[in-house]
């Protein structure tokens, strides 16, 4: 069963129970991608300081 079949089944069940239908598959893909990139941004900032950390490590371990 693919996502569209599951959506149709869930929509049918929602109509039978009188509840709100689920969102269509792929409707919130851009929002999810944006959240993933926003979540990854702090990690990228930490990696950009790697040069300073490696320089300090060389200084500390050279003695």
N, C-alpha and C positions, 0 to 999 in steps of 0.2 A: 504494500500500500504506500503510495507516495503522499506528499504533503497536500496535494489538491484533493485526493480521495478522503483523507482524514478531515480536511476542512469541510467538505460536503457532508460527511457523516456528522461532524460536530454541529454544523448549521442545522441539519435536520433534527438532531436531538434537542437543540436549543429551541427550535420552533415548536416542538412537541411539548416541551416543559414550560414554554412561555418566558424563557430567559433571553438575554441579549446574545446575539450571534458573535462568534469569535472573530478576530480580525483576519483578513485575507492573508494567505501566505505571501511573504515578501513585502508586506506593507511597511514594516518597520525596519527593513534591512539597513537603510541609510542611517537611521538613528542608532542602531546597534554598532555600525562601523564607526560612527562618530564617537560613541562612548568608548570603544576600544582604543581609538587613537588618543582620546583625552586621557584615558587611564595609563597609556604607555608613555605619555609625555614626561612625567616625573622621573621615570626610569632612564629615559634618554638624557635628561639633565644630569643625573648622577654619573652616567658613563662619560660625559664630557669632561668631568674633573679627573679622569683617569691619569692624565699626564702629570698632574700635580702629585697625586698619590704615588705614582711610580717613581717620580723624582725623589720624594721624601723617603720612600722605601730604599732606594739606592743609597741615599745619604746615611740612613740609619744602619743599614747592613754592611756598609763598606768599612766601618771602623772596627 
